[in-house]
Amino acid sequence: MAHTLKITDIEEVTHDVRKITFEKPEGFEFEPGQATEVAIDKEGWRDEKRPFTFTSLNDEDHLQFVIKVYPDHDGVTEQIGKLKVGDSLIIDEPWGTIQYKGEGVFLAGGAGVTPFIAILRDLYKKGKISGNKLIFSNKTEKDIILKDEFETMLGDQFVNVITDEKPKGDHIFLDGFIDKDFLASQIDDFDQPFYVCGPMPFNESVMGYLKELGADPEALVFEE
């Protein structure tokens, strides 16, 4: 069943990421980490559906997405970047394969962090976030989504990796790529769940390294 819902707030998270808050239908429920198909309620765009993950929590009275805008792609996210408060989105029922299976390590590449936002917010709200770690890879420091919130929730269990510039921040910014040696240096227990989300090359390489380091393939959680 599709729902047409008005946007109530739009906020810039980074130079190319928007937080979009919109109405929540009565009785609409979802699990942290779930996504839905989204279209823009405008002529020519209603059939152009794309998957986005809910970043709000189920007990809140609104829905929210954190979406990276690609102005040069001439597509849905470019149009989303032009939306204003009062415009509408069309969303379907929730679905998704990234679900929390216990304390572990979250590994995200860029906008791939979005399925983890609601999961970590939910754990933080319940006082159950300790024992989890987020390793977040971005091209530059200005690309880091919700940096302050992740620092508040995770403290020194929030580790940033910067690939395309020399980090200028404090010790939490590590210079380089997430490779096998890096994972071995950051993780002391490979017998725990690993949550992986990012561009496909990121997912494939990280999951390959984790398996080589002894992670149980059954404990790897990723969007299929």
MDAnalysis code that builds the backbone (N, CA, C; Angstrom):
import MDAnalysis as mda
import numpy as np

u = mda.Universe.empty(672, n_residues=224, atom_resindex=np.repeat(np.arange(224), 3), trajectory=True)
u.add_TopologyAttr("name", ["N", "CA", "C"] * 224)
u.add_TopologyAttr("resid", np.arange(1, 225))
u.add_TopologyAttr("resname", ["MET", "ALA", "HIS", "THR", "LEU", "LYS", "ILE", "THR", "ASP", "ILE", "GLU", "GLU", "VAL", "THR", "HIS", "ASP", "VAL", "ARG", "LYS", "ILE", "THR", "PHE", "GLU", "LYS", "PRO", "GLU", "GLY", "PHE", "GLU", "PHE", "GLU", "PRO", "GLY", "GLN", "ALA", "THR", "GLU", "VAL", "ALA", "ILE", "ASP", "LYS", "GLU", "GLY", "TRP", "ARG", "ASP", "GLU", "LYS", "ARG", "PRO", "PHE", "THR", "PHE", "THR", "SER", "LEU", "ASN", "ASP", "GLU", "ASP", "HIS", "LEU", "GLN", "PHE", "VAL", "ILE", "LYS", "VAL", "TYR", "PRO", "ASP", "HIS", "ASP", "GLY", "VAL", "THR", "GLU", "GLN", "ILE", "GLY", "LYS", "LEU", "LYS", "VAL", "GLY", "ASP", "SER", "LEU", "ILE", "ILE", "ASP", "GLU", "PRO", "TRP", "GLY", "THR", "ILE", "GLN", "TYR", "LYS", "GLY", "GLU", "GLY", "VAL", "PHE", "LEU", "ALA", "GLY", "GLY", "ALA", "GLY", "VAL", "THR", "PRO", "PHE", "ILE", "ALA", "ILE", "LEU", "ARG", "ASP", "LEU", "TYR", "LYS", "LYS", "GLY", "LYS", "ILE", "SER", "GLY", "ASN", "LYS", "LEU", "ILE", "PHE", "SER", "ASN", "LYS", "THR", "GLU", "LYS", "ASP", "ILE", "ILE", "LEU", "LYS", "ASP", "GLU", "PHE", "GLU", "THR", "MET", "LEU", "GLY", "ASP", "GLN", "PHE", "VAL", "ASN", "VAL", "ILE", "THR", "ASP", "GLU", "LYS", "PRO", "LYS", "GLY", "ASP", "HIS", "ILE", "PHE", "LEU", "ASP", "GLY", "PHE", "ILE", "ASP", "LYS", "ASP", "PHE", "LEU", "ALA", "SER", "GLN", "ILE", "ASP", "ASP", "PHE", "ASP", "GLN", "PRO", "PHE", "TYR", "VAL", "CYS", "GLY", "PRO", "MET", "PRO", "PHE", "ASN", "GLU", "SER", "VAL", "MET", "GLY", "TYR", "LEU", "LYS", "GLU", "LEU", "GLY", "ALA", "ASP", "PRO", "GLU", "ALA", "LEU", "VAL", "PHE", "GLU", "GLU"])
u.atoms.positions = np.array([
    [0.844, -1.199, 0.000],
    [0.000, 0.000, 0.000],
    [0.877, 1.245, 0.000],
    [0.593, 2.157, -0.906],
    [1.390, 3.390, -1.011],
    [0.780, 4.501, -0.169],
    [1.637, 5.345, 0.383],
    [1.210, 6.490, 1.188],
    [1.816, 7.755, 0.589],
    [1.024, 8.787, 0.399],
    [1.528, 10.090, -0.055],
    [1.601, 11.005, 1.157],
    [2.823, 11.477, 1.471],
    [3.070, 12.139, 2.757],
    [3.796, 13.462, 2.567],
    [3.318, 14.482, 3.267],
    [3.899, 15.826, 3.148],
    [5.205, 15.967, 3.921],
    [6.153, 16.669, 3.317],
    [7.425, 16.975, 3.976],
    [7.196, 18.124, 4.962],
    [7.658, 17.934, 6.205],
    [7.461, 18.960, 7.243],
    [8.750, 19.705, 7.586],
    [9.914, 19.114, 7.224],
    [11.183, 19.787, 7.541],
    [12.292, 19.228, 6.657],
    [13.200, 20.111, 6.233],
    [14.391, 19.697, 5.479],
    [15.599, 20.384, 6.104],
    [16.619, 19.589, 6.409],
    [17.809, 20.143, 7.073],
    [19.059, 19.643, 6.355],
    [20.041, 20.524, 6.188],
    [21.315, 20.108, 5.602],
    [22.154, 19.420, 6.673],
    [22.588, 18.190, 6.381],
    [23.424, 17.439, 7.315],
    [24.898, 17.658, 6.961],
    [25.213, 17.534, 5.665],
    [26.536, 17.893, 5.139],
    [26.299, 18.662, 3.842],
    [27.387, 18.954, 3.121],
    [27.261, 19.716, 1.874],
    [26.398, 19.002, 0.834],
    [26.256, 17.675, 0.911],
    [25.451, 16.968, -0.095],
    [24.502, 15.946, 0.514],
    [24.187, 16.088, 1.798],
    [23.264, 15.166, 2.466],
    [22.140, 15.967, 3.124],
    [20.897, 15.527, 2.906],
    [19.728, 16.192, 3.478],
    [19.014, 15.263, 4.455],
    [18.537, 15.849, 5.548],
    [17.645, 15.129, 6.468],
    [16.230, 15.595, 6.168],
    [15.394, 14.679, 5.726],
    [14.034, 15.015, 5.313],
    [13.050, 14.379, 6.283],
    [12.246, 15.214, 6.933],
    [11.246, 14.751, 7.895],
    [9.869, 14.916, 7.264],
    [9.004, 13.903, 7.434],
    [7.687, 13.977, 6.796],
    [6.656, 13.230, 7.635],
    [5.408, 13.369, 7.211],
    [4.292, 12.810, 7.974],
    [4.393, 11.292, 8.115],
    [3.791, 10.785, 9.191],
    [3.752, 9.340, 9.419],
    [2.295, 8.879, 9.409],
    [1.979, 7.888, 8.552],
    [0.593, 7.397, 8.527],
    [0.240, 6.692, 9.833],
    [-1.000, 6.771, 10.208],
    [-1.459, 6.093, 11.431],
    [-1.244, 4.584, 11.301],
    [-0.664, 3.991, 12.311],
    [-0.460, 2.545, 12.325],
    [0.746, 2.061, 11.534],
    [1.506, 2.974, 10.956],
    [2.679, 2.587, 10.163],
    [3.816, 2.174, 11.102],
    [4.349, 0.960, 10.919],
    [5.394, 0.456, 11.805],
    [6.558, -0.114, 11.003],
    [7.752, 0.004, 11.560],
    [8.938, -0.545, 10.903],
    [9.986, -0.854, 11.968],
    [10.952, -1.681, 11.599],
    [12.062, -2.035, 12.491],
    [13.276, -1.165, 12.156],
    [14.122, -0.811, 13.137],
    [15.349, -0.072, 12.837],
    [16.197, -0.835, 11.809],
    [16.612, -0.129, 10.764],
    [17.389, -0.758, 9.697],
    [16.567, -1.053, 8.448],
    [15.229, -0.967, 8.579],
    [14.385, -1.244, 7.416],
    [14.301, -0.038, 6.484],
    [13.967, -0.331, 5.229],
    [13.875, 0.688, 4.189],
    [12.486, 0.628, 3.552],
    [12.265, 1.504, 2.585],
    [11.038, 1.475, 1.793],
    [11.338, 2.029, 0.409],
    [10.447, 1.757, -0.531],
    [10.575, 2.356, -1.867],
    [9.952, 3.749, -1.822],
    [10.661, 4.720, -2.391],
    [10.244, 6.124, -2.312],
    [10.179, 6.725, -3.709],
    [9.116, 7.477, -3.967],
    [9.010, 8.267, -5.199],
    [8.613, 9.686, -4.825],
    [8.869, 10.612, -5.744],
    [8.504, 12.013, -5.537],
    [7.125, 12.248, -6.141],
    [6.258, 12.911, -5.380],
    [4.886, 13.149, -5.837],
    [4.849, 14.355, -6.787],
    [5.481, 14.176, -7.955],
    [5.483, 15.226, -8.975],
    [5.366, 14.578, -10.347],
    [4.799, 15.313, -11.278],
    [4.622, 14.818, -12.647],
    [5.936, 14.277, -13.203],
    [5.898, 13.061, -13.726],
    [7.084, 12.480, -14.342],
    [7.981, 11.718, -13.380],
    [7.688, 11.801, -12.062],
    [8.571, 11.164, -11.070],
    [7.867, 10.134, -10.197],
    [6.536, 10.016, -10.340],
    [5.792, 9.129, -9.418],
    [6.122, 7.652, -9.605],
    [6.607, 7.269, -10.783],
    [6.945, 5.858, -11.025],
    [8.433, 5.580, -10.846],
    [9.199, 6.612, -10.508],
    [10.653, 6.462, -10.323],
    [10.940, 6.162, -8.851],
    [10.850, 4.902, -8.480],
    [11.010, 4.529, -7.068],
    [12.466, 4.191, -6.757],
    [12.907, 4.615, -5.573],
    [14.251, 4.294, -5.102],
    [14.175, 3.872, -3.637],
    [15.051, 2.960, -3.193],
    [15.008, 2.530, -1.794],
    [15.753, 3.504, -0.873],
    [15.126, 3.865, 0.235],
    [15.782, 4.658, 1.270],
    [15.446, 4.069, 2.637],
    [16.381, 4.205, 3.561],
    [16.230, 3.626, 4.901],
    [15.656, 4.657, 5.867],
    [14.720, 4.227, 6.696],
    [14.192, 5.118, 7.739],
    [15.291, 5.413, 8.760],
    [15.468, 6.687, 9.102],
    [16.440, 7.049, 10.137],
    [15.741, 7.516, 11.423],
    [14.426, 7.670, 11.360],
    [13.647, 7.941, 12.577],
    [13.409, 6.613, 13.293],
    [12.839, 6.705, 14.494],
    [12.508, 5.495, 15.253],
    [11.004, 5.249, 15.210],
    [10.613, 4.009, 15.410],
    [9.222, 3.608, 15.236],
    [8.267, 4.331, 16.193],
    [8.753, 4.692, 17.398],
    [7.842, 5.314, 18.366],
    [7.741, 6.832, 18.203],
    [8.413, 7.395, 17.200],
    [8.303, 8.834, 16.944],
    [7.085, 9.121, 16.073],
    [6.589, 10.357, 16.140],
    [5.339, 10.676, 15.435],
    [5.575, 11.187, 14.014],
    [6.804, 10.992, 13.506],
    [7.121, 11.416, 12.135],
    [8.003, 10.343, 11.498],
    [8.219, 10.457, 10.204],
    [9.183, 9.614, 9.498],
    [10.326, 10.494, 9.017],
    [11.479, 9.877, 8.813],
    [12.650, 10.672, 8.419],
    [13.592, 9.822, 7.568],
    [14.188, 10.458, 6.553],
    [15.280, 9.865, 5.793],
    [16.485, 10.782, 5.874],
    [17.677, 10.208, 5.802],
    [18.907, 10.974, 5.569],
    [19.409, 10.520, 4.199],
    [19.423, 11.449, 3.236],
    [19.631, 11.094, 1.834],
    [20.788, 11.890, 1.237],
    [21.688, 11.183, 0.576],
    [22.766, 11.847, -0.158],
    [22.244, 12.275, -1.519],
    [22.501, 13.540, -1.868],
    [22.019, 14.112, -3.124],
    [23.152, 14.090, -4.145],
    [22.851, 13.594, -5.333],
    [23.848, 13.544, -6.417],
    [23.399, 14.487, -7.532],
    [23.804, 15.773, -7.490],
    [23.299, 16.747, -8.453],
    [23.682, 16.427, -9.903],
    [24.774, 15.685, -10.095],
    [25.230, 15.414, -11.459],
    [24.625, 14.143, -12.044],
    [23.762, 13.458, -11.298],
    [23.216, 12.185, -11.788],
    [21.929, 12.362, -12.589],
    [21.329, 13.562, -12.550],
    [20.105, 13.850, -13.297],
    [19.030, 12.801, -13.003],
    [18.801, 12.552, -11.725],
    [17.845, 11.511, -11.352],
    [17.082, 11.858, -10.102],
    [16.640, 10.807, -9.404],
    [15.756, 10.984, -8.245],
    [16.424, 11.791, -7.139],
    [17.689, 11.459, -6.801],
    [18.293, 12.195, -5.674],
    [18.550, 13.654, -6.042],
    [18.815, 13.934, -7.316],
    [18.943, 15.338, -7.732],
    [17.617, 16.067, -7.484],
    [16.506, 15.413, -7.842],
    [15.184, 16.005, -7.616],
    [14.898, 16.156, -6.123],
    [15.316, 15.161, -5.332],
    [15.120, 15.245, -3.883],
    [15.848, 16.473, -3.324],
    [17.014, 16.776, -3.896],
    [17.760, 17.964, -3.475],
    [17.030, 19.263, -3.732],
    [16.029, 19.234, -4.615],
    [15.269, 20.446, -4.947],
    [13.953, 20.545, -4.180],
    [13.617, 19.500, -3.410],
    [12.338, 19.494, -2.696],
    [12.284, 20.577, -1.621],
    [11.055, 21.009, -1.340],
    [10.836, 22.027, -0.304],
    [9.797, 21.506, 0.692],
    [9.768, 22.129, 1.866],
    [8.731, 21.817, 2.851],
    [7.365, 22.037, 2.197],
    [6.464, 21.073, 2.364],
    [5.142, 21.148, 1.727],
    [5.021, 20.252, 0.519],
    [6.163, 19.890, -0.104],
    [6.150, 18.887, -1.169],
    [5.857, 17.516, -0.552],
    [5.552, 16.534, -1.410],
    [5.183, 15.211, -0.888],
    [6.043, 14.091, -1.467],
    [6.211, 13.052, -0.653],
    [6.852, 11.808, -1.080],
    [5.815, 10.699, -1.069],
    [6.024, 9.710, -1.945],
    [5.165, 8.522, -1.964],
    [6.007, 7.357, -1.455],
    [5.556, 6.709, -0.390],
    [6.327, 5.583, 0.148],
    [5.477, 4.323, 0.206],
    [6.154, 3.177, 0.076],
    [5.499, 1.877, 0.172],
    [5.663, 1.329, 1.593],
    [5.328, 0.066, 1.756],
    [5.487, -0.596, 3.053],
    [6.980, -0.854, 3.320],
    [7.378, -0.992, 4.588],
    [8.796, -1.196, 4.913],
    [9.280, -2.600, 4.573],
    [10.553, -2.709, 4.273],
    [11.225, -3.991, 4.047],
    [12.697, -3.809, 4.392],
    [13.460, -4.879, 4.399],
    [14.896, -4.726, 4.619],
    [15.517, -5.938, 5.269],
    [16.810, -6.121, 5.000],
    [17.509, -7.295, 5.529],
    [18.541, -6.950, 6.591],
    [18.801, -5.660, 6.828],
    [19.786, -5.315, 7.855],
    [19.064, -5.214, 9.198],
    [19.278, -6.197, 10.031],
    [18.656, -6.213, 11.351],
    [19.730, -6.454, 12.405],
    [19.510, -5.879, 13.565],
    [20.473, -6.005, 14.662],
    [20.443, -7.419, 15.222],
    [21.620, -8.048, 15.285],
    [21.718, -9.424, 15.780],
    [22.632, -9.537, 16.994],
    [22.870, -8.405, 17.655],
    [23.714, -8.430, 18.839],
    [24.929, -7.525, 18.689],
    [25.621, -7.303, 19.807],
    [26.773, -6.394, 19.832],
    [27.801, -6.799, 18.786],
    [28.301, -5.798, 18.063],
    [29.266, -6.102, 17.024],
    [29.886, -4.851, 16.440],
    [30.453, -5.007, 15.251],
    [31.151, -3.913, 14.576],
    [30.370, -3.532, 13.319],
    [30.053, -2.238, 13.229],
    [29.389, -1.694, 12.052],
    [30.449, -1.075, 11.149],
    [30.462, -1.467, 9.880],
    [31.424, -0.931, 8.911],
    [30.648, -0.275, 7.781],
    [30.830, 1.041, 7.625],
    [30.039, 1.796, 6.657],
    [30.936, 2.568, 5.706],
    [30.517, 2.616, 4.446],
    [31.185, 3.443, 3.454],
    [30.240, 4.537, 2.984],
    [30.561, 5.802, 3.285],
    [29.750, 6.931, 2.821],
    [28.302, 6.843, 3.241],
    [27.395, 7.042, 2.256],
    [25.954, 7.036, 2.552],
    [25.466, 5.653, 2.974],
    [26.333, 4.626, 2.887],
    [25.984, 3.297, 3.381],
    [25.749, 3.258, 4.874],
    [26.060, 4.354, 5.568],
    [25.820, 4.384, 7.021],
    [24.326, 4.496, 7.345],
    [23.503, 4.886, 6.367],
    [22.109, 5.209, 6.702],
    [21.317, 4.060, 7.328],
    [21.486, 2.784, 6.914],
    [20.723, 1.733, 7.610],
    [21.119, 1.562, 9.079],
    [22.316, 2.059, 9.436],
    [22.800, 1.903, 10.812],
    [22.301, 3.014, 11.736],
    [21.827, 4.126, 11.161],
    [21.471, 5.293, 11.989],
    [20.359, 4.933, 12.971],
    [19.245, 4.377, 12.460],
    [18.123, 4.052, 13.350],
    [18.494, 2.939, 14.323],
    [19.293, 1.964, 13.854],
    [19.707, 0.866, 14.743],
    [20.496, 1.426, 15.927],
    [21.468, 2.293, 15.653],
    [22.298, 2.847, 16.729],
    [21.516, 3.826, 17.599],
    [20.633, 4.617, 16.990],
    [19.789, 5.522, 17.789],
    [18.898, 4.728, 18.745],
    [18.354, 3.626, 18.252],
    [17.474, 2.783, 19.065],
    [18.247, 2.174, 20.234],
    [19.452, 1.667, 19.960],
    [20.278, 1.082, 21.025],
    [20.666, 2.139, 22.051],
    [21.018, 3.331, 21.571],
    [21.421, 4.423, 22.466],
    [20.260, 4.819, 23.382],
    [19.079, 4.932, 22.777],
    [17.890, 5.316, 23.536],
    [17.569, 4.284, 24.623],
    [17.825, 3.005, 24.318],
    [17.534, 1.922, 25.271],
    [18.683, 1.681, 26.256],
    [19.788, 2.436, 26.096],
    [20.942, 2.237, 26.967],
    [21.698, 0.953, 26.678],
    [21.624, 0.483, 25.413],
    [22.243, -0.803, 25.060],
    [23.309, -0.662, 23.978],
    [23.868, 0.542, 23.797],
    [24.787, 0.742, 22.670],
    [26.218, 0.297, 22.997],
    [26.567, 0.227, 24.286],
    [27.945, -0.150, 24.620],
    [28.214, -1.563, 24.119],
    [29.428, -1.809, 23.685],
    [29.761, -3.094, 23.090],
    [29.676, -3.076, 21.576],
    [29.160, -1.967, 21.006],
    [29.112, -1.802, 19.561],
    [30.146, -0.773, 19.112],
    [30.633, -0.938, 17.889],
    [31.651, -0.045, 17.338],
    [31.256, 0.314, 15.912],
    [31.479, 1.568, 15.518],
    [31.231, 1.996, 14.143],
    [32.538, 2.452, 13.508],
    [32.921, 1.803, 12.409],
    [34.067, 2.216, 11.600],
    [33.493, 2.785, 10.307],
    [33.755, 4.065, 10.065],
    [33.051, 4.820, 9.022],
    [34.071, 5.399, 8.042],
    [34.000, 4.961, 6.785],
    [34.930, 5.424, 5.755],
    [34.287, 6.508, 4.889],
    [35.004, 7.634, 4.725],
    [34.556, 8.726, 3.862],
    [35.733, 9.285, 3.081],
    [35.421, 10.002, 1.994],
    [36.492, 10.590, 1.186],
    [37.179, 11.737, 1.939],
    [36.373, 12.623, 2.553],
    [36.931, 13.782, 3.263],
    [36.189, 13.969, 4.582],
    [36.731, 14.803, 5.457],
    [36.077, 15.046, 6.750],
    [34.708, 15.677, 6.577],
    [34.556, 16.545, 5.573],
    [33.263, 17.218, 5.413],
    [32.160, 16.276, 4.920],
    [32.541, 15.065, 4.503],
    [31.554, 14.076, 4.059],
    [30.953, 13.271, 5.205],
    [31.490, 13.391, 6.421],
    [31.051, 12.532, 7.528],
    [29.618, 12.904, 7.947],
    [28.710, 11.965, 7.777],
    [27.294, 12.165, 8.101],
    [27.078, 12.017, 9.604],
    [26.381, 12.998, 10.215],
    [25.997, 12.946, 11.635],
    [27.184, 12.695, 12.568],
    [28.303, 13.321, 12.256],
    [29.539, 13.102, 13.027],
    [29.329, 13.354, 14.526],
    [28.736, 14.490, 14.875],
    [28.564, 14.844, 16.293],
    [27.670, 13.843, 17.015],
    [26.603, 13.416, 16.334],
    [25.673, 12.471, 16.979],
    [26.341, 11.118, 17.211],
    [27.097, 10.637, 16.221],
    [27.793, 9.359, 16.406],
    [28.832, 9.459, 17.530],
    [29.510, 10.607, 17.625],
    [30.493, 10.791, 18.708],
    [29.802, 10.753, 20.066],
    [28.634, 11.400, 20.153],
    [27.879, 11.404, 21.413],
    [27.445, 9.991, 21.789],
    [26.946, 9.245, 20.811],
    [26.410, 7.912, 21.088],
    [27.509, 6.897, 21.378],
    [28.617, 6.971, 20.633],
    [29.612, 5.893, 20.660],
    [30.944, 6.258, 21.304],
    [31.217, 7.554, 21.479],
    [32.502, 7.951, 22.065],
    [33.670, 7.443, 21.248],
    [34.647, 6.806, 21.920],
    [35.834, 6.345, 21.192],
    [35.586, 5.039, 20.438],
    [34.348, 4.561, 20.475],
    [33.989, 3.403, 19.638],
    [33.475, 3.854, 18.264],
    [33.660, 5.130, 17.961],
    [33.347, 5.695, 16.648],
    [34.669, 6.039, 15.975],
    [35.012, 5.317, 14.927],
    [36.308, 5.468, 14.266],
    [36.089, 5.916, 12.824],
    [36.709, 7.040, 12.444],
    [36.589, 7.557, 11.083],
    [37.823, 7.240, 10.269],
    [37.596, 6.850, 9.027],
    [38.678, 6.591, 8.081],
    [38.488, 7.545, 6.901],
    [39.515, 8.317, 6.590],
    [39.448, 9.300, 5.507],
    [40.358, 8.831, 4.372],
    [39.822, 8.773, 3.139],
    [40.584, 8.184, 2.033],
    [41.212, 9.196, 1.075],
    [40.607, 10.389, 0.933],
    [41.043, 11.283, -0.150],
    [41.732, 12.562, 0.314],
    [42.014, 12.687, 1.603],
    [42.760, 13.849, 2.087],
    [43.472, 13.467, 3.377],
    [44.449, 14.248, 3.745],
    [45.150, 14.028, 5.004],
    [44.274, 14.554, 6.131],
    [43.863, 13.718, 7.058],
    [42.966, 14.191, 8.121],
    [43.592, 15.315, 8.944],
    [42.757, 16.314, 9.275],
    [43.221, 17.428, 10.108],
    [42.629, 17.350, 11.508],
    [41.706, 16.416, 11.717],
    [41.029, 16.321, 13.004],
    [41.892, 15.646, 14.059],
    [41.246, 15.241, 15.147],
    [42.003, 14.635, 16.236],
    [42.307, 13.162, 15.929],
    [42.688, 12.408, 16.944],
    [43.173, 11.037, 16.746],
    [42.149, 10.103, 16.117],
    [40.886, 10.495, 16.122],
    [39.862, 9.569, 15.651],
    [39.862, 9.449, 14.124],
    [40.557, 10.361, 13.437],
    [40.605, 10.316, 11.981],
    [41.823, 9.513, 11.538],
    [41.559, 8.393, 10.904],
    [42.645, 7.541, 10.436],
    [42.784, 7.698, 8.929],
    [44.006, 7.832, 8.474],
    [44.303, 8.161, 7.086],
    [44.493, 6.887, 6.266],
    [43.620, 6.641, 5.284],
    [43.807, 5.480, 4.428],
    [42.539, 4.696, 4.191],
    [42.694, 3.456, 3.775],
    [41.565, 2.624, 3.392],
    [41.347, 1.501, 4.408],
    [40.118, 0.993, 4.423],
    [39.818, -0.165, 5.271],
    [40.298, -1.410, 4.530],
    [41.458, -1.921, 4.934],
    [41.970, -3.149, 4.337],
    [42.143, -4.197, 5.438],
    [42.711, -5.325, 5.081],
    [42.826, -6.433, 6.031],
    [43.675, -6.046, 7.243],
    [44.806, -5.375, 7.008],
    [45.681, -4.974, 8.118],
    [44.979, -3.986, 9.039],
    [44.236, -3.050, 8.428],
    [43.512, -2.061, 9.227],
    [42.486, -2.753, 10.129],
    [41.712, -3.682, 9.566],
    [40.704, -4.390, 10.361],
    [41.353, -5.175, 11.489],
    [42.495, -5.815, 11.202],
    [43.204, -6.576, 12.239],
    [43.670, -5.664, 13.370],
    [44.005, -4.408, 13.026],
    [44.492, -3.467, 14.045],
    [43.358, -2.872, 14.879],
    [42.140, -2.828, 14.322],
    [41.012, -2.167, 14.990],
    [40.074, -3.125, 15.720],
    [40.131, -4.416, 15.354],
    [39.164, -5.383, 15.886],
    [39.924, -6.516, 16.570],
    [39.622, -6.758, 17.839],
    [40.352, -7.818, 18.550],
    [39.541, -9.102, 18.696],
    [38.288, -9.081, 18.199],
    [37.451, -10.282, 18.308],
    [36.675, -10.460, 17.010],
    [36.980, -11.515, 16.274],
    [36.275, -11.740, 15.020],
    [35.130, -12.743, 15.177],
    [34.861, -13.100, 16.433],
    [33.749, -13.997, 16.730],
    [32.568, -13.179, 17.237],
    [32.078, -12.245, 16.413],
    [30.951, -11.384, 16.775],
    [30.265, -10.967, 15.472],
    [29.059, -10.409, 15.560],
    [28.399, -9.956, 14.334],
    [29.137, -8.769, 13.690],
    [29.114, -8.727, 12.363],
    [29.633, -7.591, 11.603],
    [28.532, -7.103, 10.675],
    [28.321, -5.792, 10.689],
    [27.284, -5.173, 9.866],
    [27.996, -4.325, 8.809],
    [27.759, -4.622, 7.536],
    [28.530, -3.994, 6.462],
    [27.581, -3.332, 5.471],
    [27.804, -2.048, 5.176],
    [26.966, -1.380, 4.182],
    [27.723, -0.225, 3.532],
    [27.748, -0.230, 2.224],
    [28.396, 0.827, 1.457],
    [28.265, 0.494, -0.013],
    [29.051, 1.158, -0.872],
    [29.043, 0.787, -2.287],
    [29.469, -0.672, -2.447],
    [29.015, -1.314, -3.514],
    [29.276, -2.754, -3.692],
    [30.757, -3.133, -3.593],
    [31.691, -2.378, -4.212],
    [33.113, -2.751, -4.067],
    [33.575, -2.720, -2.608],
    [33.065, -1.760, -1.832],
    [33.367, -1.668, -0.393],
    [32.859, -2.916, 0.317],
    [31.587, -3.260, 0.071],
    [30.988, -4.428, 0.738],
    [31.776, -5.699, 0.431],
    [32.081, -5.891, -0.837],
    [32.750, -7.133, -1.241],
    [34.145, -7.240, -0.646],
    [34.900, -6.130, -0.673],
    [36.270, -6.195, -0.149],
    [36.262, -6.365, 1.368],
    [35.415, -5.605, 2.080],
    [35.380, -5.688, 3.548],
    [34.938, -7.084, 3.996],
    [33.899, -7.612, 3.358],
    [33.431, -8.944, 3.770],
    [34.475, -10.014, 3.453],
    [35.202, -9.843, 2.352],
    [36.292, -10.768, 2.034],
    [37.386, -10.743, 3.094],
    [37.798, -9.524, 3.509],
    [38.831, -9.397, 4.550],
    [38.355, -10.015, 5.867],
    [37.086, -9.741, 6.235],
    [36.560, -10.267, 7.499],
    [36.586, -11.788, 7.517],
    [36.197, -12.398, 6.403],
    [36.221, -13.870, 6.334],
    [37.657, -14.396, 6.455],
    [38.598, -13.715, 5.787],
    [40.006, -14.127, 5.872],
    [40.530, -14.031, 7.306],
    [39.998, -13.068, 8.071],
    [40.445, -12.860, 9.448],
    [39.705, -13.759, 10.438],
    [38.806, -14.594, 9.926],
    [38.164, -15.579, 10.795],
    [36.722, -15.308, 11.151],
    [36.126, -14.245, 10.587],
    [34.717, -13.980, 10.892],
    [33.836, -15.080, 10.313],
    [32.806, -15.426, 11.042],
    [31.849, -16.428, 10.599],
    [30.965, -15.815, 9.509],
    [30.929, -16.388, 8.301],
    [30.077, -15.829, 7.241],
    [28.629, -15.660, 7.676],
    [28.159, -16.515, 8.593],
    [26.778, -16.416, 9.097],
    [26.575, -15.180, 9.960],
    [27.674, -14.604, 10.452],
    [27.578, -13.435, 11.336],
    [27.764, -12.120, 10.572],
    [27.848, -12.202, 9.242],
    [27.978, -10.997, 8.425],
    [26.574, -10.537, 8.016],
    [26.205, -9.321, 8.393],
    [24.872, -8.793, 8.106],
    [25.030, -7.685, 7.062],
    [24.341, -7.833, 5.936],
    [24.460, -6.823, 4.886],
    [23.176, -6.802, 4.053],
    [22.962, -5.703, 3.336],
    [21.780, -5.565, 2.483],
    [21.967, -6.413, 1.235],
    [21.074, -7.360, 1.002],
    [21.231, -8.258, -0.151],
    [20.471, -7.741, -1.355],
])
